[in-house]
């Protein structure tokens, strides 16, 4: 299935704000209904709204394990700016499901804004039939984009198992965007949870993100002291890997490439075709963040993500 990408700069794109219901409304358009009109219209990504409530949704992808993403943007507690998200293996209504990840008693959040108001935030979404990458610049014109994701990872062990992951903030009140600290199980700010295939048991697993090459860095940070332009160096990159806390690799994050070098003069939205090992695919330059710094990653917009 081709990769769909959506941006707050598109004609007719829905706004993302700190008001209740804003995130479900955005995801309704991206994942299901589409937006825009005429020649600028964009169709939804083919996911379904399986269950719906007052500012609550449960989304189901059309492919893979077809597990459910539940988004609850119905309450200002603990924060209207940070809706609660959770995955489920199965659901029977908007408030009932089995094998939740994270488990009961642990909440994670997809930050939509830094204030409970109608100010529109910049966002970018990349969606396949099994995975969603959502970048949100919730500090308006300050800092970079947070990355949130949900869906099936790409198997790297040949077992072809269905392992589904979800990420999110551990706290609804963070002041700045939070990047993933690669290969750091002690990183408790940006959390990753997984539910494995049935052979491993349907219990939620606390995980962390790393890459084939980088450790102790952040997505888009520079591992080397040179930039891509120094000596005409072409960009190399690695896929993001999801590990459990025992270093067992659950799989790769689809579509996401973590550059080995800082991206130099590239800017948000540039299309990049010179990735070494990119197999002729096109990649979109996407801003990430860590606190007060802006970094960059690449997202495969050619697909398929496998």
Residue pairs with C-beta under 8 A, 6 or more apart in sequence:
1 46
1 62
1 63
1 128
1 129
1 303
1 304
2 303
2 304
3 126
3 127
3 128
3 255
3 300
3 301
3 302
3 303
3 304
3 305
4 42
4 43
4 45
4 126
4 127
4 128
5 124
5 125
5 126
5 127
5 284
5 299
5 301
6 13
6 29
6 30
6 35
6 42
6 124
6 125
6 126
6 127
7 13
7 123
7 124
7 125
7 269
8 15
8 16
8 120
8 121
8 122
8 123
8 124
9 122
9 269
10 35
10 36
10 40
10 42
11 36
11 40
12 35
12 36
12 37
12 40
12 41
12 42
13 29
13 35
13 36
14 25
14 26
14 29
14 35
15 22
15 26
15 118
15 120
15 121
16 22
16 23
16 26
16 112
16 113
16 120
16 121
16 123
16 136
17 112
17 113
17 117
17 118
17 119
17 120
17 121
18 80
18 81
18 112
18 113
18 114
18 115
18 116
18 117
18 118
18 119
19 80
19 116
19 117
19 118
20 55
20 73
20 74
20 75
20 76
20 80
21 55
21 73
21 74
22 73
22 112
22 113
23 71
23 73
23 83
23 110
23 112
24 55
24 56
24 57
24 71
24 73
24 83
26 123
27 57
27 59
27 71
28 49
28 57
29 35
29 44
30 44
30 45
30 125
30 127
31 44
31 45
31 46
31 47
31 49
31 59
31 127
31 132
32 44
32 45
32 47
32 48
32 49
32 59
33 44
34 41
34 42
34 43
34 44
35 41
35 42
36 42
45 127
45 128
45 129
45 132
46 61
46 62
46 129
47 59
47 60
47 61
47 62
47 127
48 59
48 60
48 62
49 57
49 58
49 59
50 58
50 59
50 60
50 68
50 91
51 57
51 58
51 91
51 93
51 94
52 58
52 94
53 74
53 94
53 95
54 74
55 72
55 73
55 74
56 70
56 71
56 72
56 73
56 74
56 94
56 95
57 70
57 71
57 94
58 68
58 69
58 70
58 71
58 88
58 91
58 94
58 97
59 68
59 69
59 70
59 71
60 66
60 67
60 68
60 69
61 67
61 129
61 130
61 131
61 132
61 151
61 152
62 129
63 128
63 129
63 130
64 129
64 130
64 131
64 151
64 152
64 162
64 164
65 130
65 152
65 162
65 163
65 164
65 197
67 87
67 88
67 89
67 152
67 164
67 195
68 87
68 88
68 89
68 90
68 91
68 97
69 85
69 87
69 132
69 150
69 166
70 85
70 86
70 87
70 88
70 91
70 94
70 97
71 83
71 84
71 85
71 110
72 83
72 84
72 85
72 86
73 80
73 83
73 84
73 112
76 116
78 172
78 173
79 109
79 116
79 172
79 173
80 116
81 111
81 112
81 113
81 114
81 115
81 116
81 138
81 172
82 109
82 110
82 111
82 112
82 169
82 172
82 173
83 109
83 110
83 112
84 107
84 108
84 109
85 108
85 109
85 110
85 148
85 150
85 166
85 168
86 100
86 101
86 102
86 107
86 108
86 166
87 100
87 101
87 150
87 164
87 165
87 166
87 193
87 195
88 97
88 98
88 99
88 100
88 101
89 97
89 98
89 99
89 195
89 202
90 97
90 98
90 99
91 97
91 98
98 202
99 195
99 202
99 203
99 204
100 204
101 164
101 166
101 193
101 194
101 195
101 204
101 205
102 108
102 166
102 191
102 193
102 204
102 206
103 203
103 204
106 193
107 172
108 166
108 167
108 168
108 169
108 170
108 191
108 193
109 168
109 169
109 170
109 171
109 172
110 134
110 136
110 148
110 168
110 169
111 136
111 138
111 146
111 169
111 172
111 174
111 177
112 121
112 136
112 138
113 119
113 121
113 138
114 138
114 139
114 140
114 175
119 140
121 136
121 137
121 138
121 140
122 136
122 137
122 145
123 134
123 135
123 136
123 137
123 145
124 134
124 135
124 145
124 286
125 132
125 133
125 134
125 135
126 132
126 133
126 255
126 284
126 299
126 301
127 133
128 151
128 254
128 255
128 303
128 304
128 305
130 151
130 152
130 254
130 305
131 149
131 150
131 151
131 152
131 253
131 254
131 255
131 305
132 149
132 150
132 151
133 147
133 148
133 149
133 253
133 255
133 256
133 299
134 147
134 148
134 149
135 145
135 146
135 147
135 148
135 286
135 287
135 288
136 145
136 146
136 148
137 143
137 144
137 145
137 146
137 177
137 287
138 146
138 177
139 176
139 177
142 292
143 176
143 177
143 289
143 291
143 292
143 293
143 294
144 177
144 287
144 288
144 289
144 290
144 293
144 294
144 295
145 177
145 286
145 287
145 288
145 289
146 169
146 177
146 178
146 179
146 288
146 289
147 167
147 179
147 180
147 219
147 288
147 297
148 167
148 168
149 165
149 166
149 167
149 253
149 256
150 164
150 165
150 166
150 167
151 164
151 165
151 254
152 162
152 163
152 164
152 165
152 251
152 254
153 163
153 164
153 165
153 194
153 242
153 250
153 251
153 252
153 253
153 254
154 239
154 251
154 252
154 253
154 254
154 305
154 306
155 161
155 163
155 251
156 241
156 249
156 251
156 252
157 249
159 197
161 196
161 197
161 199
161 200
162 197
163 194
163 195
163 196
163 197
163 242
163 250
163 251
164 194
164 195
165 192
165 193
165 194
165 207
165 242
165 250
165 251
165 253
166 192
166 193
166 194
167 180
167 190
167 191
167 192
167 193
167 209
168 190
168 191
169 178
169 189
169 190
169 191
170 188
170 189
170 190
170 191
171 189
174 189
176 289
176 291
176 292
177 289
177 290
177 291
178 189
178 190
178 289
178 290
178 291
179 190
179 218
179 219
179 220
179 221
179 288
179 289
179 290
179 291
179 295
180 187
180 190
180 192
180 208
180 209
180 218
180 219
180 240
181 187
181 189
181 190
181 216
181 218
182 209
182 210
182 211
182 214
182 215
182 216
182 217
182 218
182 219
182 258
183 208
183 210
183 211
183 214
183 215
183 216
183 243
184 208
184 216
185 208
185 243
185 245
187 208
190 209
191 206
192 206
192 207
192 208
192 209
192 242
193 204
193 205
193 206
193 207
194 204
194 205
194 207
194 242
194 244
194 250
195 202
195 203
195 204
195 205
196 202
196 205
196 250
205 244
205 250
206 244
206 245
207 242
207 243
207 244
207 245
207 250
208 242
208 243
208 245
209 219
209 240
209 241
209 242
209 243
209 253
210 240
210 241
210 243
211 238
211 239
211 240
211 241
211 258
212 238
212 239
212 241
213 223
213 238
213 260
214 223
214 238
214 258
214 260
217 223
218 288
218 290
218 295
219 240
219 258
219 288
219 295
219 297
220 258
220 259
220 262
220 263
220 287
220 288
220 295
220 296
220 297
221 262
221 290
221 295
222 261
222 262
223 260
223 261
224 260
224 261
226 233
226 261
227 233
227 261
227 262
227 263
227 264
228 234
228 235
228 259
228 261
228 262
228 263
228 264
228 266
229 264
229 265
233 261
234 274
234 275
234 276
235 259
235 260
235 261
235 263
235 272
235 274
235 275
235 276
235 298
236 259
236 260
236 261
236 275
236 276
236 277
237 257
237 258
237 259
237 260
237 275
237 277
237 298
238 257
238 258
238 260
239 252
239 253
239 256
239 257
239 258
240 252
240 253
240 256
240 258
241 249
241 251
241 252
241 253
242 249
242 250
242 251
242 252
242 253
243 249
243 250
244 250
254 305
254 306
255 299
255 300
255 303
255 305
256 297
256 298
256 299
256 300
257 275
257 283
257 297
257 298
257 299
257 300
258 297
259 296
259 297
259 298
262 295
262 296
263 285
263 295
263 296
266 272
266 285
266 296
267 285
268 285
268 286
268 287
269 284
269 285
270 284
270 285
271 282
271 283
271 284
271 285
271 301
272 282
272 283
272 284
272 285
272 298
273 280
273 281
273 282
273 283
275 281
275 283
275 298
280 302
281 300
281 301
281 302
281 303
282 300
282 301
282 302
283 298
283 299
283 300
283 301
284 298
284 299
284 301
285 296
285 297
285 298
286 296
286 297
286 298
286 299
287 294
287 295
287 296
288 294
288 295
288 296
288 297
289 295
